[in-house]
């Protein structure tokens, strides 16, 4: 249904309202009450005795009466204008309706189409009346024409019993939906759903199972290892030798690991590493694949090394829990053979990008370095004995005020970590969203939320807070938030892709069964009481 705006013209304000008010057909006779009210106010003003300059109260009362008279006059003019506009639109609608009914039951004479014979009327009202253009096929070999139809004409209707034609014209419009990142250029905009004839149906989604196929053979791998572990050190030595000798790959390791390999044997001088942060920022342009030997913490550490795009990760389980590490180290050769050959199923794990805005900053763009987290960002009260007081906003809309031990903003990959311990739900890692989980809230009705991925969450320490707060990113880089400081979090454009042993859903369900013993209990015995 078309919308339109009523424009108030100067001609009405300058005197046309009086002529409209005198027209009984427009329904303006009730405006006499406004005129009588204004007249009574004017008579009351004229009956006032001359006031002394010192009588301030009477002067104020006189001014108030004049203000009331002015308001009554404005209300009368406004109502007259609105009713005049409504009457004009009603007249145009009735005229349009009658013309469309004539066009349906009557063919134009002398070979001139109805649309052509009424082109002057259409042009006259082209900028004033709401309309809808549709395409239809005419009868008797007429070409497709563009016709102006009202909303009523487009409703469903049956067939005319006289000529067998439909007495209501209708054609449903097609449309498309798209999504994109916020910004002026929408450079990450992607079309996700298309529609035929205006019918909404399901389509490809970002959470479907994703398969990775190599277009060229991988040339370089980067290995991250869990520190201070003898079994991990032994496996890394064996894996580096095998990848170099049997696959001919270029191998990068951390500086600490390279020193360990060289202490083992000088034959590991082919292993490469980095020196400074500048070389780390360029690793994603050189490395085709990441291999982690450890637990979920090693995966977090590997992802934190990349502030932008992250190469695919093959995580081997050598820790206590393995929500992100589906591969077993005993079969590392078979696993790496399959991964290097491809195709492989991967899980896209979304990350949060966070930055702190200090109250002392002169401008909002004067923020600290952006932090990327794969699990969660946690705001807590630290060593203070007072409850945290945090104001939370979602896309500049106020959400709530958190009073408790703190707040967790988690990714769906981190739903099985701190958020789960605080009472949050377990969510499949490929579900795009941000988990909003309070820590020990001082309210029985404060339940966790799951927000959509495209929102921006801002958590601010109010100026009247009794103490400061502390924020940590994936359990590291702990920073203090003073009164007036704010933490801003949104979904990062660079996810972390981890290889799957089977596929994403199978690996997720297996991890919560094996790691958390989720819903594992004895089966109810069959020799108990039964319904008769």
Secondary structure by P-SEA (a helix, b strand, c coil): cbbbbbbbbccccccaaaaaaaccccccccaaaaaaaaaaaaaaaaacccccccaaaaaaaaaaaaaaaaaaaaaaaaaaaaaaaaaaaaaaaaaaaaaaaaaacccccccccccccaaaaaaaacccccbbbbbbbbcccccbbbbbbccccccbbbbbcccccccbbbbbbbbbbbbbccccccccccccccccccbbbbccccccbbbbbbcccccbbbbbbbcccaaaaaaaaaaaaaaaaccbbbbbbcaaaaaaaaaaccccccbbbbccaaaaaaccccccbbbbcccaaaaaaaaaacccccccccccccccccccccccccaaaaaaaaaaaccbbbbbbbbbbbbbbbcccccccccccbbbbccccccccccccccbbbbbbcccccccccccccccccccccccccccccbbbbbccccccccccccccccccbbbbbbcccbbbbbbbcccccbbbbbbccccbbbbbcccbbbbbccccbbbbbbbcccaaaaaaaaaaaaccccccccccccccccc
